[in-house]
Amino acid sequence: MVTIAPPHLVDRLRAARSLAGQGDLFDPDCPTRLVLDRIGDKWTVLVVLLLSDGPMRFSEVRGRLGRVAPKVLTQTLRRMERDGLVTREIYAEVPPRVEYALTGLGASLIEPIAVIGDWAEVNVDQIAAAQAAYDAREIPDRRAPGSAGAGVSGAAAAGPRTGLSRPGRLGM
């Protein structure tokens, strides 16, 4: 008897996108991947959420984000402006005032990003636990055979930093 396995999710996604005349997300040359790279950038996601409350000055965005270098934030905002996600309004004042705001296209990202943020908040403890279990299993394997921690000292012995400390909630 011959059985036909149901198509995998990726195959179903490709077929549906092809029927709709859309590109193949899994093709390295597909322009849609550039869009996914942009919205997958950690600062873009956070800037979209911040600007969802309305226009903000650069210093306000940077202050609310925390731990972002001015150069990195400038590059992120410029790419977002180029992609049509934000507008940059310059006011002829002394000193000059510049405000950033979401465009309609940028605002259309708020809901999908909020859903992903909610998912992250619900699952962060499970992910942190999985990372700890992995590190406990894998870190000893990185030591030289027959030695008790040879070549491993300080922070390296403690394992990689996960960045999943929980000082506050996302509040979405």
trRosetta pair geometry for C-beta under 8 A, 3 or more apart (Angstrom, degrees):
i j d omega theta_ij theta_ji phi_ij phi_ji
7 11 4.0 -118 -179 92 110 128
7 12 5.1 139 102 -55 118 81
7 15 7.3 23 141 -7 167 138
8 11 4.8 94 55 8 75 103
8 12 7.1 -142 96 -4 38 87
9 12 5.7 -56 -147 38 32 110
9 13 6.1 34 154 -22 67 106
10 13 5.6 -53 -147 36 30 113
10 14 6.3 32 154 -19 64 105
10 26 6.7 55 -166 -52 115 149
11 14 5.7 -52 -147 36 31 111
11 15 6.3 30 155 -18 64 107
12 15 5.8 -56 -147 38 31 111
12 16 6.2 28 156 -17 66 108
13 16 5.9 -56 -145 38 28 108
13 17 6.2 24 158 -15 64 110
13 25 7.3 -42 139 30 125 122
14 17 5.9 -60 -146 40 27 108
14 18 6.1 30 155 -23 64 109
14 24 5.8 24 -132 -129 94 96
14 26 6.9 -48 -83 23 112 122
15 18 5.7 -55 -146 34 29 113
15 19 6.5 28 156 -18 64 105
16 19 5.9 -54 -149 36 31 110
16 20 6.4 20 155 -10 64 111
17 20 5.8 -63 -147 45 32 106
17 22 4.1 -85 -168 75 85 109
17 23 6.9 -45 160 74 126 31
17 24 6.6 143 98 -94 136 49
17 25 7.2 -168 -72 -12 172 91
18 21 7.7 44 179 -69 30 21
18 22 7.4 -88 -64 56 23 67
18 24 7.4 19 -70 -75 89 91
22 32 7.5 48 175 -57 100 148
23 27 6.8 -108 172 44 96 123
23 30 4.3 141 155 -148 130 109
23 31 6.6 169 -37 41 170 75
23 32 5.0 -179 68 -7 128 119
24 27 4.0 77 85 -12 108 110
24 30 5.4 -142 70 -74 60 139
25 30 6.0 -133 -109 93 23 158
25 32 5.6 -74 -100 96 73 129
25 33 6.5 130 -157 -71 61 80
25 36 7.2 74 -149 -31 107 150
26 30 7.6 62 47 3 27 142
27 30 4.2 104 71 -34 96 104
27 33 7.8 -135 79 -29 60 126
28 33 7.1 -29 -150 3 35 171
30 33 5.1 102 79 -14 87 100
31 34 5.5 -38 -169 20 57 115
31 35 7.3 56 140 -15 71 96
32 35 5.4 -49 -160 33 48 114
32 36 6.4 46 145 -18 72 102
33 36 5.4 -51 -146 39 39 112
33 37 6.3 47 151 -25 67 100
34 37 5.5 -47 -150 31 33 116
34 38 6.6 34 150 -21 63 102
35 38 5.7 -53 -154 32 34 112
35 39 6.5 12 158 -2 68 106
35 83 7.7 135 -117 -153 73 128
36 39 6.3 -61 -139 47 32 95
36 40 5.6 32 159 -22 66 117
37 40 5.7 -64 -140 42 23 111
37 41 6.9 43 153 -43 59 93
38 41 6.0 -41 -165 1 32 115
38 44 5.9 131 164 -99 67 172
38 79 6.6 -160 -129 145 106 119
38 80 7.5 142 -176 -91 116 64
38 83 5.8 112 -158 -88 163 165
38 85 7.8 -179 150 -28 131 145
39 44 5.9 -124 -121 114 36 135
39 45 6.8 85 -178 -74 63 80
39 48 8.0 18 -135 -28 86 150
39 109 6.3 -151 -127 -135 124 134
39 113 7.6 -126 -172 -78 106 105
40 44 7.8 41 54 55 25 126
40 45 7.8 5 -149 -46 16 114
41 44 4.2 76 72 5 102 112
41 45 7.0 -176 84 -12 54 84
41 76 6.8 -174 131 -125 139 104
42 45 6.0 -55 -154 33 33 112
42 46 6.6 22 156 -10 66 110
43 46 5.8 -61 -149 43 36 107
43 47 5.9 38 154 -23 71 107
43 65 7.1 27 -136 -147 87 146
43 68 6.2 104 -112 -126 120 140
43 72 6.7 178 -56 145 161 102
43 73 6.7 -150 -166 -105 142 61
43 76 4.3 -78 108 -111 132 160
44 47 5.7 -54 -142 37 29 110
44 48 6.4 33 157 -22 64 104
44 76 6.0 -152 -67 -165 69 107
44 79 7.7 -71 -84 91 116 115
44 80 6.1 162 -125 -80 95 113
44 85 7.5 27 -157 109 106 167
45 48 6.0 -55 -155 31 27 112
45 49 6.8 21 152 -13 61 106
45 113 5.4 170 -150 -143 84 122
45 116 7.7 -81 -144 84 132 131
45 117 7.8 158 168 -66 117 102
46 49 5.7 -55 -150 38 36 110
46 50 6.3 35 153 -19 68 106
46 65 5.7 99 131 -118 137 99
47 50 5.7 -54 -145 38 33 111
47 51 6.0 20 161 -9 68 111
47 61 6.4 25 -125 -159 87 125
47 65 7.5 -12 -74 -79 70 128
47 73 8.0 143 -82 -147 123 85
47 76 6.3 167 -28 136 148 125
47 77 6.9 -169 -143 -85 156 76
47 80 6.6 -111 101 -53 146 165
47 86 7.4 -55 144 -57 124 142
47 100 7.8 -43 -173 126 113 145
48 51 6.2 -64 -142 46 25 101
48 52 6.6 45 152 -45 60 97
48 85 7.2 -64 -91 174 100 124
48 102 6.7 76 -140 -99 66 124
48 106 6.1 -156 -121 -178 93 91
48 109 5.0 -66 -155 97 151 123
48 110 6.3 -159 157 -85 104 61
48 113 5.5 127 93 -1 134 169
49 52 5.6 -38 -156 4 33 121
49 110 7.2 122 -100 -132 54 76
49 113 6.2 -134 -61 122 94 133
49 114 7.3 131 -108 -77 102 76
49 117 7.2 77 -88 -57 144 155
49 172 7.4 -74 -143 -99 126 110
50 53 6.8 -58 176 22 42 104
50 56 6.4 -47 143 8 107 157
50 61 5.8 120 118 -128 153 78
50 64 5.5 132 -125 99 130 142
50 65 7.1 -63 -50 -62 151 85
51 54 7.3 -117 -169 77 53 15
51 55 7.2 17 -146 -106 90 30
51 56 6.1 -121 -99 13 73 109
51 61 7.5 0 -60 -102 90 113
51 86 6.6 -85 -143 -110 176 112
51 100 6.3 -78 -102 117 130 96
51 101 6.2 156 -167 -143 116 35
51 102 4.6 140 125 -39 120 95
51 106 7.0 -18 96 142 135 134
52 102 6.7 29 -84 -15 48 150
52 107 7.1 120 -117 -127 75 74
52 110 4.8 108 -109 -117 128 125
53 56 7.7 55 74 -51 98 113
54 101 7.1 -32 179 -122 46 99
55 89 7.2 -18 -145 29 142 127
55 99 4.4 37 170 166 119 123
55 100 6.5 165 -151 79 74 35
55 101 3.9 -40 -91 -76 88 102
56 60 4.2 -126 -174 88 104 127
56 61 5.0 127 111 -55 129 84
56 64 7.7 -54 -164 10 158 137
56 99 6.6 156 79 -152 18 81
56 100 6.0 -25 64 58 71 86
56 101 7.8 139 14 -79 58 59
57 60 4.7 96 56 4 76 104
57 61 7.2 -145 94 -5 40 85
57 97 6.6 -71 -109 -165 119 86
57 98 6.5 105 -141 77 75 59
57 99 5.6 -56 -81 -97 58 67
57 100 7.7 121 -124 12 15 80
58 61 5.8 -58 -151 36 31 109
58 62 6.2 25 156 -15 67 110
58 73 7.2 124 -162 126 91 127
58 74 7.7 19 -143 -86 130 77
58 77 7.4 -73 -112 -31 93 169
58 98 5.9 26 -21 83 108 109
58 100 7.0 89 -73 -13 62 115
59 62 5.7 -54 -142 41 31 110
59 63 6.0 34 157 -22 65 109
60 63 5.8 -56 -144 38 27 111
60 64 6.3 20 160 -13 64 110
61 64 6.1 -64 -149 40 26 105
61 65 6.2 22 156 -18 65 112
61 73 6.7 150 112 -169 114 132
61 77 7.6 99 100 -76 165 127
61 100 6.5 3 -44 46 144 132
62 65 5.8 -59 -143 38 29 109
62 68 6.2 -131 -138 71 75 105
62 70 6.5 -2 -114 -99 148 70
62 73 5.4 -82 -91 -43 94 177
63 66 7.3 20 178 -63 30 64
65 68 4.7 -11 119 4 132 130
65 73 7.0 165 47 -99 158 124
68 72 5.5 -124 -176 82 86 117
68 73 4.9 92 132 -58 123 104
69 72 4.4 87 61 6 90 105
69 73 7.0 -165 87 -5 45 85
70 73 5.8 -59 -146 40 32 109
70 74 6.1 35 155 -22 67 107
71 74 5.7 -54 -147 35 29 113
71 75 6.4 28 155 -17 63 106
72 75 5.8 -54 -149 37 30 111
72 76 6.3 32 152 -21 64 106
73 76 5.5 -53 -146 36 33 113
73 77 6.2 30 157 -16 67 106
74 77 6.0 -57 -146 39 28 107
74 78 6.2 27 156 -18 64 109
75 78 5.8 -56 -145 37 29 111
75 79 6.4 28 157 -17 64 106
76 79 6.0 -58 -150 37 28 108
76 80 6.3 26 153 -17 64 109
77 80 5.6 -55 -145 39 32 112
77 81 6.2 35 153 -22 66 104
77 86 6.4 -66 -155 72 75 151
77 88 7.1 95 157 -83 112 117
77 100 5.9 -87 -146 -105 123 150
78 81 5.6 -51 -146 35 32 112
78 82 6.3 33 153 -19 64 105
79 82 5.6 -52 -147 37 33 113
79 83 6.2 26 155 -14 66 110
80 83 5.7 -59 -144 43 30 108
80 85 4.2 -78 -169 67 85 117
80 86 4.5 41 125 11 113 110
80 106 7.0 59 -180 -104 108 124
81 84 7.8 48 178 -66 30 21
81 85 7.4 -86 -68 54 24 71
81 86 5.2 -59 -78 76 66 87
81 87 6.9 94 -126 -118 90 22
81 88 5.3 -15 -106 -19 141 111
81 100 7.9 -101 -71 -131 104 102
84 103 5.8 -73 167 52 68 159
84 105 5.1 33 125 51 102 152
84 106 7.5 -157 125 -41 57 87
85 102 6.8 -46 164 -140 67 73
85 103 6.1 -161 -174 31 17 103
85 105 5.9 -100 -101 101 51 100
85 106 3.7 102 -174 -88 67 99
85 109 7.1 3 -140 -1 114 139
86 100 5.1 3 177 -172 132 99
86 101 6.4 149 -157 75 79 33
86 102 5.9 -55 -103 -101 70 39
86 103 6.4 -156 -99 -13 14 86
86 106 5.5 74 -64 -74 57 160
87 100 7.1 161 78 -152 47 51
87 101 5.2 -14 53 60 95 88
87 102 7.9 25 11 110 80 7
87 103 5.8 108 -33 -68 92 89
88 98 6.2 -7 -173 -171 92 105
88 99 7.6 161 -154 81 46 42
88 100 5.8 -17 -100 -99 66 75
89 98 6.9 157 81 -155 49 53
89 99 4.8 -13 59 60 102 91
89 100 7.8 -175 19 -78 76 26
89 101 7.0 22 -6 5 115 110
90 96 6.2 -10 -166 -179 95 118
90 97 7.5 147 -159 83 47 49
90 98 5.2 -16 -102 -102 68 83
91 96 6.7 157 72 -165 62 65
91 97 4.2 -8 51 64 117 98
91 98 7.4 -157 16 -74 76 35
91 99 7.4 43 -19 -3 109 100
92 96 7.1 -31 -121 -118 30 86
93 96 6.0 132 61 -119 67 33
93 97 5.0 18 44 -2 127 101
102 106 3.6 -143 -156 99 87 122
102 107 4.6 118 131 -58 131 75
102 110 7.7 28 -155 -52 170 107
103 106 4.7 100 43 7 68 101
103 107 6.9 -128 94 -4 36 88
104 107 5.6 -53 -145 37 31 112
104 108 6.6 40 151 -30 62 100
105 108 5.7 -49 -157 22 32 115
105 109 7.8 34 146 -21 57 96
106 109 6.0 -52 -170 20 42 113
107 110 5.7 -18 -168 -14 53 116
108 111 7.7 -46 -176 25 43 98
109 112 6.0 -68 -157 49 52 103
109 113 5.4 45 152 -21 85 115
110 113 6.1 -69 -148 42 22 107
110 114 6.0 23 158 -22 65 111
111 114 5.6 -54 -142 35 29 112
111 115 6.5 32 157 -22 63 103
112 115 5.7 -52 -151 32 34 113
112 116 6.6 30 154 -14 66 104
113 116 5.7 -55 -150 39 35 109
113 117 6.2 39 150 -21 67 106
114 117 5.4 -52 -145 38 32 115
114 118 6.3 37 153 -22 64 102
114 172 5.0 171 -149 -179 91 139
115 118 5.7 -51 -150 34 30 112
115 119 6.5 33 150 -20 63 103
116 119 5.5 -50 -149 35 35 114
116 120 6.4 38 151 -21 65 103
117 120 5.6 -52 -148 34 32 112
117 121 6.4 32 154 -19 65 105
117 170 5.1 172 171 177 112 160
117 172 5.1 101 104 -22 131 155
118 121 5.7 -55 -148 36 32 112
118 122 6.3 30 155 -17 66 107
118 170 7.6 -136 -81 73 44 144
118 172 5.9 -109 -66 75 84 130
119 122 5.9 -59 -149 38 30 109
119 123 6.1 -4 163 7 66 118
120 123 6.3 -78 -140 53 23 92
120 124 5.9 49 162 -62 67 94
120 170 7.3 92 81 -45 106 147
121 124 6.1 -22 -136 -12 25 116
121 169 6.5 57 -142 -158 127 83
121 170 5.0 -106 -73 12 128 121
121 172 7.5 -165 -15 25 147 107
123 126 5.0 -56 -164 43 72 114
123 127 5.8 71 138 -25 89 102
124 127 5.7 -57 -146 38 33 111
124 128 6.2 33 156 -19 67 106
124 164 5.9 173 -173 -162 97 110
124 166 6.8 126 123 -88 140 112
125 128 5.7 -52 -144 37 31 111
125 129 6.3 32 154 -19 64 107
126 129 5.7 -55 -148 38 30 112
126 130 6.3 31 153 -20 65 105
127 130 5.6 -52 -146 36 32 111
127 131 6.4 35 153 -20 64 104
127 164 6.5 -163 98 -115 104 155
128 131 5.7 -53 -149 35 31 113
128 132 6.4 32 153 -19 64 104
128 162 6.1 121 -124 127 76 159
128 164 4.4 -159 -87 111 104 145
129 132 5.7 -52 -147 36 32 111
129 133 6.4 32 154 -17 65 106
130 133 5.7 -54 -147 38 32 111
130 134 6.2 34 153 -20 65 106
131 134 5.6 -54 -146 37 31 112
131 135 6.1 30 156 -19 66 107
131 162 4.8 94 133 -106 161 133
131 164 7.0 147 27 12 151 142
132 135 5.7 -53 -144 38 29 111
132 136 6.3 31 155 -21 64 107
132 162 7.9 -53 -55 -43 71 148
133 136 5.8 -53 -146 35 29 112
133 137 6.4 24 155 -14 63 111
134 137 5.8 -66 -152 41 29 108
134 138 5.7 2 163 -1 70 120
135 138 6.1 -66 -127 49 25 96
135 139 5.3 31 177 -33 68 113
135 159 3.9 49 -171 -148 133 142
135 160 6.6 -143 -105 33 119 81
136 139 6.8 -29 -112 22 16 109
136 159 7.9 -34 -58 -80 48 147
137 140 7.9 -85 172 29 21 98
137 141 7.8 7 141 -11 58 117
138 141 5.5 -62 -160 34 47 117
138 142 7.0 48 150 -29 74 101
139 142 5.9 -54 -160 21 39 114
139 143 7.9 44 149 -27 63 94
139 152 7.8 108 177 -147 93 154
139 157 7.6 94 176 -161 128 40
139 159 5.1 -78 -77 -92 140 89
140 143 6.0 -43 -166 12 47 114
142 152 6.8 103 102 -78 104 129
143 147 6.1 -137 162 78 107 91
143 148 7.7 -14 174 -166 153 15
143 149 5.7 -76 -121 -106 135 26
143 150 5.9 108 -171 46 91 70
143 151 6.7 159 -139 56 61 96
143 152 5.5 -68 -96 -8 91 131
144 147 4.6 30 76 26 99 125
144 150 4.2 -46 37 79 117 124
144 151 5.6 98 -22 9 107 123
147 150 3.2 8 124 -15 154 120
147 151 7.6 86 91 7 147 86
149 152 4.8 -104 -166 63 74 104
149 153 7.4 97 158 -74 110 58
149 157 6.1 18 -147 -115 119 120
152 156 5.2 -134 -151 111 74 109
152 157 4.6 114 147 -83 101 80
153 156 6.2 45 56 49 41 107
153 157 5.9 -9 -138 -27 13 115
154 157 6.4 132 59 15 25 98
154 158 7.6 -59 139 -2 43 102
155 158 5.5 -58 -155 36 42 113
155 161 7.6 -21 -178 -46 118 100
156 159 8.0 71 179 -56 32 14
168 171 7.7 -25 152 -25 103 109
